[in-house]
Amino acid sequence: MNQTMTTLLKSVVASATVVAALGAHAQTPAGDVKAGESKAAMCIGCHGIPGYQNSFPEIHKVPKISGQSAPYIAGALQAYRKGDRKHPTMRGIAGSLSDQDIADLAAFYAGHNPGVTAPEQPKAAPAAVAALLEKGACVSCHGANFSKPIDPSYPKVAGQYADYLYVALKSYNVQGNPYIGRANPIMAGITQQFSNAELKQIANYLATVQGELATKPQPRFR
């Protein structure tokens, strides 16, 4: 990505961030960690088992969400509920949640991996991957260490499961499928620059970077 395109992307991202932040501030209730803990039973079966795999749309590990930012978790659940993120299981779960439920779950999982801080500098990427990251201007949104995004509504991606990241990145390129895809024009514009093989390279590297995410086992009976 040339300098002009990078500058344009940063401008678009900054504008979108301001709009999203204003809307979220006006609509999102405050989350309660204890209430979120009591509501997380529906999440434990997938997100509370390290290495647990989903088989849709292909076999991959379900994402680590303990330690993810609350605004991102809330935004993701709202997108599943609305249908901007297409996944039958997550759509069904999110559709059963109120705004307060979402805020509580987000608060709980955001604080579910306390005391973990990613290094300021990430593991160095191979030259070929570094070129891909620069082309996609990934640092511009997700931070230099991929754990400090410019806005908390963007995900931390350092240390996330590689196969999940790969599936997520590909989903931004899916059009017109009622069961697969994510409606995000910024990410779609970025991922469409890459082949699937290149997206896999990016995902594989990010998975090796030390981050702040975890899959933490939780008791099934409380």
C-alpha positions in Angstrom: 0.0 0.0 0.0 1.5 3.3 -1.0 1.8 6.3 1.3 -1.3 8.0 -0.2 -3.4 5.0 0.3 -2.2 4.5 3.9 -3.0 8.1 4.7 -6.4 7.8 3.2 -7.1 4.6 5.2 -6.0 6.2 8.4 -8.4 9.1 7.7 -11.3 6.8 6.9 -10.6 4.7 10.0 -10.4 7.8 12.3 -13.7 9.1 11.0 -15.4 5.8 11.4 -14.0 5.5 14.9 -15.4 8.8 16.0 -18.9 8.0 14.6 -18.8 4.5 16.2 -17.7 5.9 19.5 -20.4 8.5 19.7 -23.1 6.0 18.8 -21.8 3.5 21.3 -21.5 6.0 24.1 -25.1 7.0 23.5 -26.6 3.5 23.3 -24.4 1.1 25.4 -25.4 0.6 29.0 -22.7 0.1 31.7 -21.6 -3.5 32.1 -21.5 -5.3 35.4 -18.8 -7.9 35.8 -20.6 -10.0 38.4 -23.8 -10.0 36.4 -21.7 -11.0 33.3 -20.2 -13.9 35.2 -23.7 -15.2 36.0 -24.7 -14.9 32.3 -21.7 -16.6 30.8 -23.0 -20.1 31.1 -24.1 -20.1 27.5 -20.5 -19.1 26.5 -18.6 -21.7 28.5 -19.3 -24.6 26.2 -17.1 -23.1 23.4 -15.1 -20.2 24.8 -14.3 -21.8 28.1 -12.5 -24.9 26.7 -9.0 -24.3 25.5 -8.5 -25.5 21.9 -12.2 -26.2 21.4 -13.0 -26.4 17.7 -15.9 -25.1 15.6 -16.8 -26.9 12.4 -18.5 -24.0 10.7 -17.8 -22.7 8.1 -14.7 -24.9 8.4 -12.9 -26.5 11.3 -11.2 -23.9 13.4 -10.7 -23.0 17.1 -13.2 -20.7 18.6 -11.6 -17.4 19.5 -9.9 -16.5 22.7 -12.1 -13.8 24.3 -10.8 -13.5 27.9 -8.8 -10.3 28.0 -10.4 -8.8 24.8 -11.7 -5.3 25.1 -15.3 -4.8 26.3 -16.2 -2.4 23.4 -15.0 -5.0 20.9 -16.9 -7.9 22.5 -20.1 -5.8 22.8 -19.7 -4.6 19.2 -19.2 -8.2 17.9 -22.3 -9.5 19.8 -24.4 -6.6 18.5 -23.2 -7.3 14.9 -24.2 -11.0 15.3 -27.5 -10.0 16.7 -28.1 -7.6 13.8 -26.9 -10.0 11.2 -23.8 -7.9 10.1 -21.8 -10.9 11.2 -23.2 -14.1 9.8 -22.8 -17.2 11.9 -25.9 -19.3 12.7 -24.9 -20.3 16.2 -23.6 -16.9 17.2 -26.7 -15.2 15.6 -29.0 -17.4 17.7 -27.1 -16.7 20.9 -26.7 -13.0 20.4 -30.4 -12.7 19.3 -31.3 -13.9 22.8 -29.3 -11.1 24.5 -30.5 -7.7 25.6 -28.3 -4.7 25.4 -27.7 -5.1 29.2 -26.8 -8.7 28.8 -24.2 -7.8 26.1 -22.7 -5.1 28.2 -22.4 -7.4 31.2 -20.8 -10.2 29.2 -18.4 -7.8 27.6 -17.4 -6.4 31.0 -16.9 -9.9 32.4 -14.7 -11.2 29.6 -12.7 -8.0 29.4 -11.5 -8.5 32.9 -11.2 -12.3 32.7 -7.4 -12.4 32.1 -6.1 -9.8 34.6 -2.5 -8.8 35.0 -1.5 -9.7 31.5 0.2 -7.0 29.4 1.6 -7.5 25.9 5.2 -6.3 25.2 5.4 -2.9 23.5 7.3 -4.5 20.6 6.0 -7.6 19.0 8.0 -10.6 17.7 9.6 -9.6 14.5 7.7 -10.7 11.4 9.5 -12.5 8.5 10.2 -10.0 5.7 7.5 -11.4 3.5 4.9 -11.1 6.3 6.1 -7.6 7.3 5.5 -6.5 3.7 1.9 -7.8 3.9 1.3 -6.1 7.2 2.6 -2.8 5.8 0.4 -3.2 2.7 -2.7 -3.7 4.9 -1.7 -0.9 7.3 -2.5 -3.4 10.1 -0.6 -1.4 12.7 -2.6 1.7 11.9 -5.7 0.1 13.5 -4.5 -2.7 15.7 -1.4 -1.0 17.3 2.3 -1.6 16.9 2.1 -4.7 19.2 -1.3 -5.8 17.8 -2.7 -5.6 21.4 -3.2 -1.8 21.6 -5.7 -0.9 18.9 -6.3 2.8 18.2 -9.9 2.4 19.4 -11.1 -0.2 21.9 -13.9 -1.2 19.6 -11.2 -2.8 17.3 -9.9 -6.2 18.4 -6.7 -7.2 20.0 -5.3 -9.8 17.6 -1.9 -10.7 19.0 -1.8 -14.3 20.1 -5.2 -15.2 18.7 -5.7 -18.6 17.3 -4.3 -18.7 13.7 -7.1 -20.8 12.2 -9.7 -18.5 13.7 -8.0 -15.4 12.4 -7.7 -16.9 8.9 -11.5 -17.7 8.8 -12.3 -14.3 10.1 -10.2 -12.5 7.6 -11.7 -14.5 4.7 -15.2 -13.8 5.9 -14.8 -10.1 5.1 -14.5 -11.1 1.4 -17.8 -13.1 1.3 -20.7 -11.4 -0.5 -24.3 -12.5 -0.7 -24.1 -15.6 1.5 -26.8 -15.8 4.2 -24.7 -17.8 6.6 -21.1 -16.6 6.2 -19.6 -13.1 6.0 -19.0 -9.9 7.9 -20.2 -6.5 6.8 -17.3 -4.2 7.4 -16.3 -2.0 4.5 -12.9 -1.0 6.0 -11.8 -4.6 6.6 -13.3 -5.7 3.3 -11.2 -3.1 1.5 -8.1 -4.3 3.2 -8.6 -8.1 2.9 -9.5 -7.9 -0.8 -6.0 -6.9 -1.5 -4.7 -10.3 -0.5 -4.9 -13.9 -1.6 -6.1 -16.6 0.8 -2.5 -17.8 1.1 -1.4 -14.3 2.1 -4.2 -14.0 4.6 -3.1 -17.3 6.1 0.5 -16.0 6.4 -0.7 -12.9 8.3 -2.9 -15.1 10.6 -0.1 -17.5 11.3 2.3 -14.7 12.3 -0.2 -12.9 14.5 -0.9 -16.1 16.4 2.8 -16.2 17.4 2.9 -12.7 18.8 2.7 -12.5 22.6 -0.7 -10.9 23.5 -3.3 -10.4 26.2 -5.9 -13.0 25.1 -6.7 -16.3 26.7 -9.2 -19.1 26.7 -9.8 -19.7 30.4 -11.6 -22.8 31.7 -14.7 -22.0 33.8 -16.7 -24.2 36.1 -19.9 -25.5 34.5 -21.6 -25.6 37.8 -21.7 -22.5 40.0 
